[in-house]
Amino acid sequence: MNTRQAIQPSTTPNVLSISISASHERFVAGLADGFRVFRLDNCLTTYHPALPSPYGASITAVLDDRYVAYVPTHKSEDGSGPNVVIFWDCVLERELARFDLHEQVLGLRLSSKWMAVILQERTILFQHQEIQPQAPPPPPTEDVSTSDSLDPKDESWRIPNRVHSLHNTSHNPFALCCLTNDLLILPAQSTGQIQLISLLPKASTNKRVVRAHNSSLRAVALSPDGSLLVTTSEQGTLLRVFTTSTLDQIAEFRRGLDHAIIYDLAFSPGNRWLASTSDKGTLHVFDLRPSDTQVRTPAPSTTAPAPRPARLSNPASVTPSMTSAPIAPSAAGQATSIQEYYNLLPIPPPVIAPPTGSSQSTFASAFKNAPFASRLLSDSRSAASHSFHLGSDPAHWQTGRPEYSWTVLPSGGRKRVRNEVQPRPGEPSGRAVKGVLTFMPAGWNGDGVGDASEESVKMVVIGGGVEGRWEEFQLRRGETGGGLHGWILERRGFRRFLTRQFVE
C-alpha cells in the first residue's frame, strides 16, 4: 500500500469510467466534473463540454464524434441522477434525450442502431430513430429573425428513442455486455452461461445459450466482425473462445495458475490475436493462429516399444538355462541386474521421435506431451506478455476520505471506525477502472498511415482513477533470447491524458 502523501494535491479530476467507441477511433472518459472525448491513436482531446449539471459522469459511452451517452454521478435539481441516461449531441452541445430507468444503471453500450442499458438483472435495448428537430421558440423580447436557428446541415437526429426489447439476465454486477448492429451478448439466467440474441429482423433463432464456465462470468468480448466470442470466469485462469455461428469452443488459453481479476479482453482486426489485462498488472497476448515457425507439438513416436521380459509367477522355478539366455534390451540399455529381469524397476519413459524438420525434443517437451502429464503443462499459454501501469489509488479514491474516522460513543468515549468504500457502477468493490484494452483499427499504425502487415500489431491500454494514463504497446517478431526468435511485446510510450497535451 502506498502511504505517502502528495506534496501538492492533484488538480485533475478523477477518472470514473472509460469506454471505447465501436469504430475504435475514439474513447471517452467519465470524470468527476463531466466527460472528455479523446482520439485513440494519439490521445489528444477532441471534445470537452461544459455540462449543465455540476456533477460528473459515472458511466459514459461514445458512438462517434457527435453522440455520447452518459449517466450522472449524483442526483440534481433537474432530475438527473444515477438512474438516468442522458443522450448528448457534441455538435449542438445540448441534451437530445433522457431516460429514467427508476433503478441504478450499471453500464451502457452503443452502436449505430442500438443502445443497451445494463441493470442489475436485466438489460433494456433501445433502437435509434430519425427525429426531425424543431427550432426553439424565440423569446418574447427578441425578433424572430435574430433568434437561434438550427444549422441547415442538421436535418435530423439519430436518437435511441424507442424501446425495442427487455432481456432478463442473472445477477450482473460487472455490467457484462457486447453489442453490435446484429448481435447482443449477455449473461444468461444460469450461472456461467452466455446468451446470444440475434438482432436481425428475419433471424430464424432469436436467442441461443451456451455454457461457458462453471462459475460466474467476469469478462466477455466480441471480435470486430462478430464471429468470435471470448469469455472468462471469476477465477481468471482460463479464456475460452467460441464461434458465434455454431457456438463451438475452438480454443482455450491459460492466463496463469493463480486467481486473477480479468479487467478486459479484446480481439485484433482479422481475429489473429486475443489480448487480456488483469489485476496482476500484466498484458497477455494469445495467438489464435499459431504459425509453423513457433514451437510445435512433437509427433507421436512410430518406433515400436522395446520388448519387455515377462514377469515370472514363481522366481524359484528359474532354471540355469533360463538365466543364461540373453536378456532383451530395454530403453535404458542392456539389462544386467536381477531387478530389471524380474521387472522390478520403474518403466522408462517412452521415446518420442521429433517431428520432421525440427530440432530434437527436450525432456520438458516430452514430459509435457506425455499422457500422464498435468493439464496445467499442456494448456496453451500467451505468445507474449508485458506489464502495464496499475497506479497506487487509495481505497477511497472517489471521495478522498481517510480510511478511518473517529466517532463519539454514548458513554462519551471515542472509537475509530473504518469508512466504507464507495462502490462504482460495474465494479462493486469500488476499484478504479484499469486495463481498458483495444487494438489499433485495421489500417492504422499510430500515425494514421495504413499498415496491413500482421508482423507488427499495436494496442492501447487505458487506466483511470486518480491518474488517467494511456499506454501504447507493439507486438512484433524478434529475438526472445538464447538465439530463439518469436513474438515480442514492448511498450512504446504513455501519456497522462488529463494533463497539458502537445501535438507530436
C-alpha positions as CSV (number, residue, x, y, z in Angstrom):
1,M,0.0,0.0,0.0
2,N,1.3,3.5,-0.8
3,T,1.0,5.5,2.4
4,R,3.0,8.5,1.1
5,Q,1.2,11.8,0.9
6,A,1.5,14.0,-2.2
7,I,3.3,17.3,-1.7
8,Q,0.7,19.2,-3.7
9,P,-2.9,18.0,-4.3
10,S,-3.8,16.9,-7.9
11,T,-5.6,19.5,-9.9
12,T,-7.0,16.9,-12.4
13,P,-10.4,15.3,-11.8
14,N,-10.7,11.6,-11.0
15,V,-11.4,9.3,-14.0
16,L,-14.6,7.3,-13.1
17,S,-15.1,5.3,-16.3
18,I,-13.5,4.7,-19.7
19,S,-15.3,3.5,-22.9
20,I,-14.0,2.9,-26.4
21,S,-16.2,3.6,-29.5
22,A,-17.4,0.9,-31.8
23,S,-15.1,2.2,-34.6
24,H,-12.0,2.0,-32.2
25,E,-11.1,5.6,-33.2
26,R,-12.3,7.5,-30.1
27,F,-12.5,6.9,-26.3
28,V,-14.4,8.8,-23.7
29,A,-13.5,9.2,-20.1
30,G,-16.2,9.9,-17.5
31,L,-14.8,12.4,-15.0
32,A,-15.8,13.7,-11.6
33,D,-16.6,17.1,-13.3
34,G,-18.1,15.8,-16.7
35,F,-16.6,13.8,-19.6
36,R,-14.0,14.2,-22.3
37,V,-13.6,12.6,-25.7
38,F,-10.1,11.7,-27.0
39,R,-8.5,10.3,-30.1
40,L,-7.4,6.7,-29.6
41,D,-4.2,6.9,-31.7
42,N,-2.5,9.9,-30.1
43,C,-4.7,10.5,-27.0
44,L,-5.5,14.2,-27.9
45,T,-8.7,15.7,-26.7
46,T,-11.4,16.2,-29.3
47,Y,-14.3,17.4,-27.2
48,H,-14.7,18.7,-23.6
49,P,-18.1,20.1,-22.9
50,A,-19.4,22.2,-20.0
51,L,-22.3,20.2,-18.7
52,P,-25.3,22.0,-17.1
53,S,-25.1,19.7,-14.1
54,P,-22.3,20.4,-11.5
55,Y,-21.8,16.6,-11.1
56,G,-19.7,14.2,-13.1
57,A,-20.4,11.2,-15.3
58,S,-20.1,7.8,-13.7
59,I,-20.8,5.9,-16.9
60,T,-20.0,7.0,-20.5
61,A,-20.3,5.6,-24.0
62,V,-19.3,7.2,-27.2
63,L,-20.8,6.4,-30.6
64,D,-18.7,8.7,-32.9
65,D,-17.6,12.3,-33.0
66,R,-21.1,13.5,-32.4
67,Y,-23.1,11.4,-30.0
68,V,-22.3,10.4,-26.4
69,A,-24.4,8.8,-23.7
70,Y,-23.6,9.2,-20.0
71,V,-25.1,8.7,-16.5
72,P,-24.6,11.4,-13.9
73,T,-22.9,10.6,-10.6
74,H,-25.4,12.3,-8.2
75,K,-29.0,13.5,-8.2
76,S,-29.5,17.1,-9.2
77,E,-32.3,19.6,-9.3
78,D,-33.0,19.0,-13.0
79,G,-34.0,15.3,-12.2
80,S,-30.8,13.6,-13.4
81,G,-29.0,11.0,-11.3
82,P,-27.5,7.5,-11.2
83,N,-30.8,6.1,-12.6
84,V,-31.0,8.5,-15.6
85,V,-29.3,8.0,-19.1
86,I,-28.6,11.3,-21.0
87,F,-28.0,11.2,-24.7
88,W,-25.8,14.2,-25.7
89,D,-25.1,15.8,-29.0
90,C,-21.5,17.1,-29.3
91,V,-22.2,19.2,-32.3
92,L,-25.2,21.1,-30.9
93,E,-23.7,20.8,-27.4
94,R,-27.1,20.0,-25.9
95,E,-29.1,17.1,-24.4
96,L,-31.2,15.3,-27.0
97,A,-33.0,12.8,-24.8
98,R,-33.0,11.3,-21.3
99,F,-34.4,8.1,-20.0
100,D,-35.3,7.4,-16.3
101,L,-34.9,3.7,-15.5
102,H,-36.0,4.1,-11.9
103,E,-33.0,2.0,-10.7
104,Q,-29.3,2.3,-10.8
105,V,-27.7,2.0,-14.2
106,L,-24.6,-0.2,-14.3
107,G,-23.4,0.1,-17.9
108,L,-24.1,1.5,-21.4
109,R,-23.3,0.1,-24.9
110,L,-23.8,2.0,-28.1
111,S,-23.9,1.0,-31.8
112,S,-25.1,2.8,-34.9
113,K,-28.5,1.1,-34.5
114,W,-28.9,0.3,-30.8
115,M,-28.3,1.4,-27.2
116,A,-28.2,-1.2,-24.4
117,V,-28.7,-0.1,-20.8
118,I,-27.4,-2.7,-18.3
119,L,-29.2,-3.0,-15.0
120,Q,-28.8,-5.4,-12.1
121,E,-30.8,-8.4,-13.5
122,R,-32.0,-7.2,-16.9
123,T,-30.9,-5.2,-19.9
124,I,-33.1,-2.8,-21.9
125,L,-32.4,-2.4,-25.6
126,F,-33.3,0.9,-27.3
127,Q,-33.5,1.4,-31.1
128,H,-32.3,4.5,-32.8
129,Q,-34.9,6.6,-34.7
130,E,-34.6,9.6,-37.0
131,I,-36.1,12.6,-35.3
132,Q,-36.8,15.9,-37.1
133,P,-35.6,18.8,-34.9
134,Q,-37.6,21.8,-34.2
135,A,-36.2,25.3,-33.7
136,P,-36.8,26.6,-30.2
137,P,-39.4,29.4,-30.0
138,P,-37.9,32.9,-29.8
139,P,-38.1,34.8,-26.5
140,P,-40.9,37.4,-26.4
141,T,-38.4,40.3,-26.3
142,E,-36.5,39.3,-29.4
143,D,-37.3,39.4,-33.0
144,V,-37.8,36.1,-34.8
145,S,-35.2,36.9,-37.4
146,T,-32.5,37.2,-34.7
147,S,-33.4,34.1,-32.8
148,D,-31.3,31.0,-32.7
149,S,-31.9,28.7,-35.7
150,L,-30.8,25.2,-36.5
151,D,-27.9,24.6,-38.7
152,P,-29.2,23.6,-42.2
153,K,-26.9,20.5,-42.2
154,D,-28.7,19.2,-39.1
155,E,-31.7,17.9,-40.9
156,S,-32.4,15.1,-38.4
157,W,-31.1,13.5,-35.2
158,R,-30.5,9.8,-34.5
159,I,-31.8,9.2,-31.0
160,P,-32.4,5.9,-29.2
161,N,-36.0,6.9,-28.8
162,R,-37.8,3.5,-29.0
163,V,-37.7,0.6,-26.5
164,H,-37.1,-2.5,-28.6
165,S,-36.9,-5.3,-26.1
166,L,-36.1,-6.3,-22.5
167,H,-33.8,-9.2,-21.7
168,N,-33.5,-10.9,-18.3
169,T,-30.1,-11.9,-17.0
170,S,-28.5,-13.4,-13.9
171,H,-27.1,-11.0,-11.3
172,N,-24.8,-8.8,-13.5
173,P,-22.8,-6.6,-11.1
174,F,-19.9,-6.2,-13.6
175,A,-22.3,-4.9,-16.4
176,L,-21.2,-7.6,-18.9
177,C,-22.5,-6.9,-22.4
178,C,-21.4,-6.9,-26.0
179,L,-23.3,-5.1,-28.7
180,T,-23.1,-4.9,-32.5
181,N,-25.7,-4.0,-35.1
182,D,-26.6,-7.7,-35.5
183,L,-25.9,-9.3,-32.1
184,L,-26.3,-8.8,-28.4
185,I,-24.3,-10.8,-25.9
186,L,-25.5,-11.0,-22.3
187,P,-25.1,-13.4,-19.3
188,A,-27.9,-15.9,-19.2
189,Q,-30.1,-16.6,-16.2
190,S,-28.0,-19.5,-15.1
191,T,-24.5,-19.2,-13.6
192,G,-21.7,-19.4,-16.1
193,Q,-23.9,-19.3,-19.2
194,I,-24.0,-16.8,-22.1
195,Q,-26.9,-15.9,-24.2
196,L,-26.5,-14.7,-27.8
197,I,-29.5,-12.6,-29.0
198,S,-29.8,-12.0,-32.7
199,L,-30.9,-8.5,-33.7
200,L,-31.6,-9.3,-37.3
201,P,-35.2,-8.8,-38.3
202,K,-35.6,-12.2,-40.0
203,A,-33.4,-14.3,-37.8
204,S,-34.5,-18.0,-37.5
205,T,-33.5,-18.2,-33.9
206,N,-33.8,-15.2,-31.6
207,K,-31.8,-16.5,-28.6
208,R,-29.1,-19.2,-28.1
209,V,-27.4,-20.1,-24.9
210,V,-24.0,-21.7,-24.3
211,R,-22.5,-22.9,-21.1
212,A,-19.1,-21.2,-20.9
213,H,-17.9,-21.8,-17.3
214,N,-18.9,-23.5,-14.1
215,S,-18.5,-20.3,-12.1
216,S,-19.8,-16.7,-12.6
217,L,-18.6,-14.8,-15.6
218,R,-16.1,-11.9,-15.1
219,A,-15.4,-10.6,-18.7
220,V,-16.7,-11.2,-22.2
221,A,-15.6,-9.7,-25.6
222,L,-16.7,-10.0,-29.2
223,S,-14.5,-9.9,-32.2
224,P,-14.8,-6.8,-34.6
225,D,-16.6,-8.9,-37.2
226,G,-18.8,-10.6,-34.6
227,S,-17.7,-14.1,-35.4
228,L,-15.8,-15.0,-32.2
229,L,-16.7,-14.7,-28.6
230,V,-14.3,-15.0,-25.6
231,T,-15.3,-15.4,-22.0
232,T,-13.6,-15.8,-18.7
233,S,-14.9,-16.6,-15.2
234,E,-14.2,-15.0,-11.8
235,Q,-11.4,-17.5,-11.3
236,G,-9.5,-15.7,-14.1
237,T,-7.2,-18.6,-15.2
238,L,-8.8,-19.8,-18.4
239,L,-10.0,-17.9,-21.5
240,R,-12.4,-19.8,-23.8
241,V,-13.1,-18.8,-27.4
242,F,-16.4,-19.7,-29.1
243,T,-17.7,-19.2,-32.6
244,T,-21.0,-17.2,-32.6
245,S,-22.4,-19.1,-35.6
246,T,-22.2,-22.7,-34.2
247,L,-21.4,-22.0,-30.5
248,D,-18.4,-24.4,-30.8
249,Q,-15.5,-23.9,-28.5
250,I,-12.5,-23.5,-30.8
251,A,-9.7,-22.5,-28.4
252,E,-8.8,-22.4,-24.7
253,F,-5.9,-20.4,-23.2
254,R,-4.4,-20.3,-19.8
255,R,-3.5,-16.9,-18.4
256,G,-1.8,-18.4,-15.3
257,L,-2.2,-20.7,-12.3
258,D,-3.3,-18.4,-9.6
259,H,-6.6,-16.4,-9.2
260,A,-6.8,-13.1,-11.0
261,I,-9.4,-10.5,-11.9
262,I,-9.6,-10.0,-15.6
263,Y,-10.1,-6.4,-16.5
264,D,-10.7,-6.5,-20.2
265,L,-10.5,-8.7,-23.3
266,A,-10.0,-7.7,-26.9
267,F,-9.6,-9.3,-30.4
268,S,-7.4,-7.8,-33.1
269,P,-8.7,-6.9,-36.5
270,G,-8.6,-10.1,-38.6
271,N,-9.1,-12.2,-35.4
272,R,-5.4,-13.2,-35.3
273,W,-4.7,-12.1,-31.7
274,L,-6.5,-12.1,-28.4
275,A,-5.3,-9.9,-25.5
276,S,-6.3,-9.7,-21.9
277,T,-5.4,-7.5,-18.9
278,S,-5.7,-8.4,-15.2
279,D,-5.1,-7.1,-11.7
280,K,-1.7,-8.7,-11.8
281,G,-0.7,-5.7,-14.0
282,T,0.2,-7.9,-17.0
283,L,-1.0,-7.7,-20.6
284,H,-1.1,-11.1,-22.2
285,V,-1.4,-11.7,-26.0
286,F,-2.5,-15.1,-27.3
287,D,-2.1,-16.3,-30.9
288,L,-5.3,-17.7,-32.4
289,R,-3.5,-18.9,-35.4
290,P,-0.1,-20.4,-34.4
291,S,2.4,-20.2,-37.3
292,D,4.8,-23.0,-38.3
293,T,7.8,-21.1,-37.0
294,Q,6.7,-21.5,-33.5
295,V,7.4,-24.5,-31.3
296,R,5.3,-27.4,-32.5
297,T,3.9,-30.3,-30.5
298,P,6.1,-33.4,-31.0
299,A,4.5,-36.1,-33.1
300,P,3.7,-39.5,-31.6
301,S,6.5,-42.0,-31.9
302,T,6.3,-44.5,-34.7
303,T,9.1,-46.6,-33.2
304,A,7.9,-49.9,-31.7
305,P,8.5,-50.1,-27.9
306,A,11.3,-52.3,-26.8
307,P,10.3,-55.9,-25.7
308,R,9.9,-56.3,-22.0
309,P,10.6,-59.6,-20.2
310,A,7.6,-61.4,-18.9
311,R,7.0,-61.4,-15.2
312,L,7.6,-64.8,-13.6
313,S,5.0,-66.0,-11.1
314,N,7.5,-68.3,-9.3
315,P,11.0,-66.9,-9.3
316,A,12.3,-70.0,-7.5
317,S,11.5,-72.1,-10.6
318,V,14.0,-70.3,-12.7
319,T,16.5,-72.8,-14.2
320,P,20.1,-72.1,-15.1
321,S,19.2,-72.5,-18.8
322,M,16.7,-69.7,-18.4
323,T,19.1,-67.4,-16.6
324,S,21.8,-68.0,-19.1
325,A,19.6,-66.9,-22.0
326,P,20.2,-63.5,-23.5
327,I,18.2,-60.7,-21.8
328,A,16.1,-58.5,-24.0
329,P,17.3,-54.9,-24.2
330,S,15.3,-52.1,-22.8
331,A,15.1,-48.4,-23.4
332,A,17.8,-47.8,-20.8
333,G,20.2,-50.3,-22.2
334,Q,21.1,-54.0,-21.7
335,A,19.6,-55.5,-18.5
336,T,22.4,-56.6,-16.2
337,S,20.5,-56.9,-12.9
338,I,18.1,-59.4,-11.4
339,Q,15.7,-56.4,-10.5
340,E,15.4,-55.5,-14.2
341,Y,15.0,-59.1,-15.2
342,Y,12.0,-59.5,-12.9
343,N,10.6,-56.2,-14.0
344,L,11.0,-54.6,-10.6
345,L,12.5,-51.3,-12.0
346,P,10.2,-48.4,-12.9
347,I,9.1,-48.3,-16.5
348,P,11.3,-46.0,-18.5
349,P,9.5,-43.1,-20.3
350,P,8.5,-43.7,-23.9
351,V,10.9,-42.4,-26.6
352,I,9.2,-39.7,-28.6
353,A,10.5,-39.1,-32.1
354,P,10.9,-35.4,-33.1
355,P,8.8,-34.1,-35.9
356,T,10.4,-33.9,-39.4
357,G,12.4,-30.7,-39.9
358,S,12.5,-29.7,-36.2
359,S,15.2,-29.9,-33.6
360,Q,15.4,-32.7,-31.0
361,S,12.7,-32.7,-28.4
362,T,13.8,-31.7,-24.9
363,F,12.9,-33.6,-21.8
364,A,10.5,-30.8,-20.8
365,S,8.6,-31.0,-24.1
366,A,8.5,-34.8,-23.9
367,F,7.1,-34.7,-20.4
368,K,4.6,-32.0,-21.4
369,N,3.1,-34.2,-24.1
370,A,3.1,-37.4,-22.1
371,P,-0.4,-38.9,-21.4
372,F,0.1,-38.7,-17.6
373,A,1.2,-35.0,-17.7
374,S,-0.9,-32.5,-15.8
375,R,-3.3,-30.3,-17.8
376,L,-1.5,-27.2,-16.4
377,L,1.5,-28.1,-18.6
378,S,-0.4,-28.9,-21.8
379,D,-2.6,-25.8,-21.8
380,S,-1.9,-23.1,-24.4
381,R,-0.1,-20.0,-23.0
382,S,0.3,-16.5,-24.2
383,A,2.6,-15.8,-27.1
384,A,3.9,-12.6,-25.3
385,S,3.3,-10.5,-22.2
386,H,4.3,-7.2,-20.7
387,S,3.4,-5.2,-17.6
388,F,1.2,-2.1,-17.7
389,H,0.6,0.7,-15.2
390,L,-1.7,-0.1,-12.3
391,G,-1.1,3.0,-10.2
392,S,-1.5,3.3,-6.5
393,D,-5.0,4.5,-6.0
394,P,-6.2,4.6,-2.3
395,A,-9.3,2.7,-1.3
396,H,-11.3,5.9,-1.0
397,W,-10.0,7.5,-4.2
398,Q,-13.5,8.6,-5.3
399,T,-14.4,10.6,-2.2
400,G,-10.9,11.5,-0.8
401,R,-12.0,10.4,2.7
402,P,-9.5,8.8,5.0
403,E,-9.6,5.0,5.6
404,Y,-10.7,5.5,9.3
405,S,-12.7,8.1,11.1
406,W,-13.4,8.8,14.8
407,T,-16.9,8.7,16.3
408,V,-18.2,9.6,19.8
409,L,-19.7,6.7,21.8
410,P,-22.8,7.2,24.0
411,S,-20.5,6.9,27.0
412,G,-18.5,9.9,25.9
413,G,-15.5,7.9,24.6
414,R,-14.1,7.9,21.1
415,K,-13.9,5.0,18.7
416,R,-12.1,4.6,15.4
417,V,-14.3,3.1,12.7
418,R,-13.5,2.1,9.1
419,N,-15.1,4.1,6.4
420,E,-16.9,2.0,3.8
421,V,-15.5,2.0,0.2
422,Q,-18.0,3.6,-2.2
423,P,-18.9,1.1,-4.9
424,R,-18.6,2.1,-8.6
425,P,-21.2,1.2,-11.3
426,G,-19.9,-2.0,-12.8
427,E,-17.4,-2.6,-10.0
428,P,-19.0,-3.4,-6.6
429,S,-15.6,-3.3,-4.9
430,G,-15.1,0.4,-5.8
431,R,-11.8,-0.4,-7.5
432,A,-10.6,2.2,-10.0
433,V,-11.1,1.5,-13.7
434,K,-7.9,-0.1,-15.1
435,G,-6.7,-2.1,-18.1
436,V,-9.3,-1.0,-20.7
437,L,-7.9,-2.7,-23.8
438,T,-8.2,-2.4,-27.5
439,F,-6.2,-3.0,-30.7
440,M,-5.5,-0.3,-33.2
441,P,-8.0,-0.4,-36.0
442,A,-7.0,-2.0,-39.3
443,G,-5.1,0.4,-41.5
444,W,-3.7,2.4,-38.5
445,N,-0.2,2.2,-37.2
446,G,-0.4,5.0,-34.7
447,D,0.5,7.8,-37.2
448,G,-2.7,7.5,-39.3
449,V,-0.8,5.6,-42.0
450,G,-2.0,2.2,-43.3
451,D,-0.2,-0.9,-42.2
452,A,-1.8,-4.1,-43.2
453,S,1.1,-6.4,-42.1
454,E,0.5,-8.9,-39.4
455,E,4.1,-8.9,-38.4
456,S,3.5,-5.8,-36.2
457,V,0.4,-5.1,-34.2
458,K,-0.3,-2.2,-31.9
459,M,-2.7,-2.0,-29.0
460,V,-3.6,0.5,-26.3
461,V,-4.2,0.1,-22.6
462,I,-6.1,2.9,-20.7
463,G,-6.4,3.3,-17.0
464,G,-8.3,5.7,-14.8
465,G,-8.6,6.5,-11.1
466,V,-6.6,9.3,-9.6
467,E,-4.3,9.5,-12.7
468,G,-5.6,8.9,-16.2
469,R,-3.0,7.1,-18.2
470,W,-2.8,6.0,-21.9
471,E,-0.2,3.4,-22.9
472,E,0.7,2.1,-26.3
473,F,2.2,-1.4,-26.9
474,Q,3.6,-3.1,-30.0
475,L,3.7,-6.8,-30.8
476,R,6.4,-7.7,-33.3
477,R,8.8,-10.5,-34.2
478,G,12.2,-10.5,-32.7
479,E,14.8,-12.4,-30.8
480,T,13.5,-13.6,-27.4
481,G,16.9,-14.7,-26.1
482,G,19.1,-17.7,-26.3
483,G,19.2,-17.4,-30.1
484,L,15.4,-18.1,-30.3
485,H,13.0,-16.0,-32.4
486,G,9.4,-15.3,-31.6
487,W,6.9,-12.6,-30.7
488,I,8.0,-9.7,-28.5
489,L,5.6,-7.3,-26.7
490,E,7.1,-3.9,-25.9
491,R,5.8,-0.6,-24.6
492,R,6.3,2.3,-27.0
493,G,5.2,5.1,-24.6
494,F,2.5,6.5,-22.4
495,R,0.6,9.8,-21.8
496,R,-1.3,11.3,-18.9
497,F,-4.3,12.3,-20.9
498,L,-5.7,14.8,-18.4
499,T,-2.6,16.9,-18.2
500,R,-1.4,19.5,-20.7
501,Q,-1.2,18.0,-24.1
502,F,1.2,18.7,-27.0
503,V,0.8,17.6,-30.6
504,E,3.7,15.5,-31.9
